[in-house]
């Protein structure tokens, strides 16, 4: 099973999310422990080489998978507006 490691920004963002959204993020990270490469590589220029997934309605998680293993490094958790820009 893959190990999930968080950047300081991602950990802080996760801790401040409302419980319902935090549960959604944690559920998807649980999936990643089984299948780390299940989400496509993102084309977002802010996080080159990262994969990403959305948690409704507006949170996006960016992560990388270790090259020689299946460990997951959560790079960032961002709040996005409906048009795809960043709120903060």
PLY file of the C-alpha trace (Angstrom):
ply
format ascii 1.0
element vertex 88
property float x
property float y
property float z
element edge 87
property int vertex1
property int vertex2
end_header
0.00 0.00 0.00
1.30 3.43 -0.95
2.26 5.96 1.68
0.70 9.46 1.46
2.99 12.39 2.34
1.80 16.01 2.50
3.52 19.30 1.78
3.13 21.86 4.54
0.70 23.87 2.36
-1.42 20.81 1.61
-1.55 19.72 5.25
-2.58 23.21 6.41
-5.23 23.50 3.69
-6.64 20.07 4.51
-6.86 20.89 8.21
-8.84 24.08 7.52
-11.37 22.52 5.11
-14.94 21.98 6.27
-15.44 18.39 7.44
-17.56 17.33 4.45
-14.89 18.38 1.96
-12.06 17.00 4.08
-13.83 13.63 4.09
-14.02 13.73 0.29
-10.31 14.46 -0.01
-9.40 11.74 2.48
-11.62 9.23 0.66
-9.89 9.89 -2.66
-6.46 9.76 -1.02
-7.48 6.35 0.30
-8.12 5.26 -3.30
-4.65 6.53 -4.21
-3.07 4.27 -1.62
-4.39 1.35 -3.67
-3.92 2.83 -7.17
-1.62 5.89 -7.07
-1.74 6.56 -10.80
-5.53 6.44 -11.16
-5.92 10.16 -11.95
-4.55 11.77 -15.11
-1.58 14.11 -15.22
-2.74 17.70 -14.91
-2.07 20.32 -17.56
-2.09 23.08 -14.93
1.12 25.09 -15.32
1.22 25.95 -11.60
2.05 22.34 -10.73
3.99 20.76 -13.62
4.20 16.99 -13.57
1.42 16.64 -11.01
-1.71 14.56 -11.21
-4.90 16.05 -9.83
-8.45 15.35 -8.78
-11.44 17.50 -7.85
-13.53 17.43 -4.69
-16.90 19.07 -5.22
-17.68 21.78 -5.54
-14.44 23.69 -5.91
-11.39 22.03 -4.34
-8.58 20.54 -6.37
-5.78 18.35 -5.06
-2.44 18.16 -6.87
-0.11 15.25 -6.18
2.92 13.40 -7.52
3.71 9.69 -7.50
7.25 8.57 -6.64
9.16 7.45 -9.73
10.55 4.25 -8.22
7.61 3.40 -5.99
3.93 4.09 -5.48
4.18 6.62 -2.66
2.07 9.74 -3.12
3.24 13.30 -2.33
0.35 15.75 -2.00
1.77 19.01 -3.34
-1.18 21.40 -2.97
-4.86 21.68 -2.23
-6.44 24.71 -3.86
-9.85 26.37 -3.95
-10.80 27.01 -7.57
-13.52 29.19 -8.99
-16.00 27.74 -11.48
-13.99 29.06 -14.43
-10.83 27.25 -13.29
-8.91 30.14 -11.71
-7.51 30.18 -8.21
-9.24 31.91 -5.32
-6.29 31.93 -3.00
0 1
1 2
2 3
3 4
4 5
5 6
6 7
7 8
8 9
9 10
10 11
11 12
12 13
13 14
14 15
15 16
16 17
17 18
18 19
19 20
20 21
21 22
22 23
23 24
24 25
25 26
26 27
27 28
28 29
29 30
30 31
31 32
32 33
33 34
34 35
35 36
36 37
37 38
38 39
39 40
40 41
41 42
42 43
43 44
44 45
45 46
46 47
47 48
48 49
49 50
50 51
51 52
52 53
53 54
54 55
55 56
56 57
57 58
58 59
59 60
60 61
61 62
62 63
63 64
64 65
65 66
66 67
67 68
68 69
69 70
70 71
71 72
72 73
73 74
74 75
75 76
76 77
77 78
78 79
79 80
80 81
81 82
82 83
83 84
84 85
85 86
86 87
